[in-house]
């Protein structure tokens, strides 16, 4: 029996995909057609959309990271080609070692660039950075400076190591001449307090994932920069600012390629 439909129907079937998306479509059945009527209201089949969870970034796209690098560490991109972090105890030590080296590299790069800029501009009569260790200072002898540096660095490194093997032990009362409140050891590798965290950044260090990531990224970049400064000084026998000025004077001819070619010839 033919069924007449006097007006169009607005049908909004719901998609069976994983997201709550609606597909709006107007169906206008032909008059006098039972087949069209039933096909209009018949259940519509929509392809299901499979949503895959985005995989975490790795140092080499498409590479599966080792199972012991699960992405919980700051700056973990699955890079361990030698398998040094397979042992959990060794992994904890390597994390702290990288953090300390990163901080020393950042301080070293800043110090080298700042003093080299003062030297090149003539503001201060400073030696180039790789000759600074041979300069004798008037206020103290070289032997005195070495002894003082060994004492201070030895004390700081001993405290750091003790906090690593026994987290929180160096923040206990009486462990630092009554100055424990000024340090407030938050967790191994992240001391705080007004002395080491004067700006009050990342007070909740356990949830400061963004700050940790920024620090380790900048630290890794600084370590690469230090390596470049070492090689640069060995090849050109000049400071980084001198090399930069020379490159800018003739960018197409004074490059690393020409510099290495001239050094080997």
C-alpha positions as CSV (number, residue, x, y, z in Angstrom):
1,X,0.0,0.0,0.0
2,X,1.3,3.3,-0.9
3,X,1.8,5.8,1.9
4,X,1.7,9.5,1.1
5,X,3.9,11.8,3.2
6,X,2.9,15.4,3.2
7,X,6.0,17.0,4.5
8,X,9.7,16.4,5.0
9,X,11.2,15.1,8.2
10,X,14.3,16.4,9.8
11,X,16.2,13.3,11.0
12,X,19.4,13.6,13.2
13,X,20.7,10.2,13.8
14,X,23.5,9.9,16.4
15,X,26.9,8.6,15.3
16,X,28.2,5.5,16.9
17,X,31.7,6.8,17.0
18,X,33.8,7.3,20.1
19,X,33.1,11.1,20.1
20,X,29.7,12.6,20.7
21,X,29.4,14.0,17.2
22,X,26.0,14.4,15.5
23,X,25.6,14.2,11.7
24,X,22.8,16.5,10.6
25,X,21.1,15.5,7.4
26,X,17.7,16.3,5.9
27,X,15.8,13.4,4.3
28,X,13.1,14.2,1.9
29,X,11.1,11.1,1.0
30,X,9.3,10.9,-2.3
31,X,5.5,11.0,-2.2
32,X,3.7,7.8,-2.6
33,X,6.6,5.5,-2.0
34,X,6.5,3.1,0.9
35,X,10.0,2.0,0.3
36,X,11.3,5.5,0.6
37,X,9.3,5.9,3.9
38,X,10.8,2.9,5.5
39,X,14.3,3.6,4.2
40,X,14.1,7.0,5.7
41,X,13.4,5.8,9.3
42,X,15.4,2.6,9.0
43,X,18.5,2.4,11.3
44,X,21.5,4.0,9.6
45,X,24.9,2.3,9.8
46,X,27.8,4.6,10.4
47,X,31.4,3.6,10.4
48,X,33.0,3.5,13.9
49,X,35.9,5.8,14.4
50,X,38.8,4.2,16.2
51,X,40.7,6.8,18.2
52,X,44.2,5.7,19.1
53,X,46.0,7.3,22.1
54,X,48.8,9.5,21.0
55,X,52.1,7.8,21.7
56,X,54.6,9.8,23.8
57,X,57.4,11.5,21.8
58,X,60.7,9.6,21.5
59,X,64.1,10.8,20.4
60,X,63.7,8.7,17.2
61,X,60.1,8.7,15.8
62,X,58.7,5.2,15.5
63,X,61.2,3.8,18.0
64,X,59.7,1.9,20.9
65,X,61.4,3.1,24.2
66,X,62.8,0.6,26.6
67,X,60.4,-0.6,29.2
68,X,62.3,0.9,32.1
69,X,62.0,4.4,30.6
70,X,58.2,4.7,31.0
71,X,58.0,8.5,30.5
72,X,57.8,9.4,34.2
73,X,61.2,11.0,34.4
74,X,61.6,14.7,33.3
75,X,62.8,14.8,29.7
76,X,62.5,11.1,29.2
77,X,62.4,10.5,25.4
78,X,63.5,6.8,25.6
79,X,67.1,7.6,24.7
80,X,69.4,4.9,26.2
81,X,71.2,3.1,23.3
82,X,73.7,1.5,25.6
83,X,71.2,0.3,28.1
84,X,72.8,2.1,31.1
85,X,69.5,2.5,32.9
86,X,68.4,-1.1,33.0
87,X,69.4,-1.3,36.7
88,X,66.9,0.8,38.7
89,X,69.6,1.9,41.2
90,X,71.9,2.9,38.3
91,X,69.1,4.8,36.6
92,X,68.5,6.9,39.7
93,X,72.2,7.8,39.9
94,X,72.4,8.7,36.2
95,X,69.4,11.0,36.6
96,X,71.1,12.9,39.4
97,X,74.4,12.9,37.5
98,X,72.8,14.3,34.4
99,X,71.0,17.0,36.4
100,X,74.3,18.1,38.1
101,X,76.2,18.2,34.8
102,X,73.4,20.1,33.2
103,X,73.5,22.8,35.9
104,X,77.2,23.1,35.8
105,X,77.1,23.4,32.0
106,X,74.5,26.2,32.2
107,X,76.6,28.1,34.7
108,X,79.7,27.5,32.6
109,X,78.2,28.7,29.3
110,X,76.8,31.8,31.0
111,X,80.1,32.5,32.7
112,X,82.2,32.0,29.5
113,X,79.9,34.2,27.3
114,X,79.6,36.9,29.9
115,X,83.4,37.2,30.6
116,X,84.3,36.9,27.0
117,X,81.9,39.7,26.1
118,X,83.5,41.9,28.7
119,X,86.9,41.1,27.3
120,X,86.0,41.6,23.6
121,X,84.3,45.0,24.3
122,X,87.2,46.2,26.4
123,X,85.1,46.7,29.5
124,X,87.3,44.5,31.6
125,X,90.8,43.2,31.1
126,X,90.0,39.6,31.5
127,X,91.9,36.6,30.0
128,X,90.2,34.3,27.5
129,X,88.3,31.6,29.3
130,X,90.7,28.7,28.6
131,X,93.6,30.7,30.0
132,X,91.8,31.9,33.1
133,X,93.0,29.0,35.2
134,X,96.7,30.0,34.7
135,X,96.2,33.6,35.9
136,X,97.5,34.4,39.4
137,X,95.2,36.5,41.5
138,X,96.4,39.1,43.9
139,X,94.0,38.4,46.7
140,X,95.0,34.8,47.1
141,X,97.6,32.3,45.9
142,X,96.7,29.5,43.5
143,X,97.3,26.9,46.2
144,X,94.9,28.6,48.6
145,X,92.2,28.9,46.0
146,X,92.6,25.1,45.2
147,X,92.3,24.2,48.9
148,X,89.2,26.4,49.4
149,X,87.6,25.0,46.3
150,X,88.2,21.4,47.3
151,X,86.8,22.1,50.8
152,X,83.6,23.9,49.5
153,X,82.9,21.6,46.6
154,X,83.7,18.5,48.7
155,X,81.3,19.6,51.4
156,X,78.5,20.4,48.9
157,X,79.0,17.1,47.0
158,X,79.1,15.1,50.2
159,X,75.8,16.6,51.4
160,X,74.3,15.9,48.0
161,X,75.4,12.3,48.0
162,X,74.1,11.8,51.6
163,X,70.7,13.2,50.5
164,X,70.7,10.8,47.5
165,X,71.3,7.7,49.5
166,X,69.0,8.8,52.3
167,X,66.4,11.3,50.9
168,X,65.4,14.0,53.4
169,X,68.3,13.3,55.8
170,X,70.0,16.6,55.1
171,X,66.9,18.6,56.0
172,X,66.7,17.2,59.5
173,X,67.5,19.5,62.4
174,X,71.2,19.7,63.2
175,X,72.4,18.5,59.8
176,X,73.6,21.9,58.5
177,X,74.6,24.1,61.4
178,X,71.0,25.1,62.1
179,X,70.4,26.4,58.5
180,X,68.2,23.5,57.4
181,X,65.2,25.7,57.2
182,X,67.0,27.9,54.7
183,X,67.6,25.0,52.3
184,X,64.4,22.9,52.7
185,X,65.5,19.8,50.8
186,X,62.5,19.0,48.7
187,X,63.7,15.8,47.0
188,X,67.1,14.5,45.8
189,X,68.5,16.9,43.3
190,X,66.0,19.7,44.0
191,X,66.9,21.6,47.2
192,X,64.8,24.7,47.9
193,X,64.5,27.4,50.5
194,X,65.4,31.1,50.3
195,X,69.1,30.3,49.5
196,X,68.6,27.9,46.6
197,X,65.1,28.9,45.5
198,X,64.9,32.7,46.2
199,X,62.1,33.2,43.7
200,X,59.9,30.5,45.2
201,X,59.5,28.6,41.9
202,X,58.3,25.1,41.9
203,X,57.5,24.9,45.6
204,X,55.6,21.7,45.0
205,X,58.4,19.9,43.3
206,X,56.6,16.6,42.9
207,X,54.1,18.2,40.6
208,X,56.5,20.7,38.9
209,X,56.8,18.6,35.8
210,X,57.0,21.6,33.5
211,X,59.8,23.3,35.4
212,X,61.8,20.1,35.6
213,X,61.3,19.6,31.8
214,X,62.5,23.1,31.0
215,X,65.5,22.8,33.3
216,X,66.7,19.5,31.8
217,X,66.1,20.6,28.2
218,X,68.1,23.8,28.8
219,X,70.8,21.8,30.6
220,X,71.2,19.3,27.8
221,X,71.5,22.2,25.3
222,X,74.1,23.8,27.6
223,X,76.1,20.6,27.7
224,X,76.2,20.5,23.9
225,X,77.1,24.2,23.8
226,X,80.0,23.5,26.2
227,X,81.3,20.7,23.9
228,X,81.1,23.1,21.0
229,X,83.0,25.8,22.9
230,X,85.7,23.2,23.8
231,X,86.1,22.1,20.2
232,X,86.0,25.7,19.0
233,X,88.7,26.8,21.4
234,X,90.9,23.8,20.4
235,X,90.5,24.5,16.6
236,X,90.5,28.4,16.5
237,X,92.4,29.3,19.7
238,X,89.9,32.0,20.3
239,X,86.9,32.7,22.5
240,X,83.3,32.2,21.4
241,X,82.6,35.9,21.0
242,X,85.7,36.4,18.8
243,X,84.5,33.5,16.6
244,X,81.0,34.9,16.4
245,X,82.3,38.3,15.3
246,X,84.6,36.8,12.7
247,X,81.7,34.7,11.3
248,X,79.4,37.7,11.1
249,X,82.1,39.7,9.2
250,X,81.9,37.2,6.3
251,X,79.1,34.7,6.9
252,X,79.6,32.9,3.5
253,X,83.3,32.3,3.9
254,X,83.9,32.2,7.6
255,X,82.0,29.0,8.6
256,X,82.7,25.9,10.5
257,X,83.4,24.0,7.2
258,X,86.1,26.5,6.1
259,X,87.5,26.6,9.7
260,X,87.9,22.8,9.9
261,X,89.3,22.6,6.4
262,X,92.0,25.3,7.2
263,X,92.9,23.6,10.5
264,X,93.5,20.2,8.9
265,X,95.4,21.6,5.9
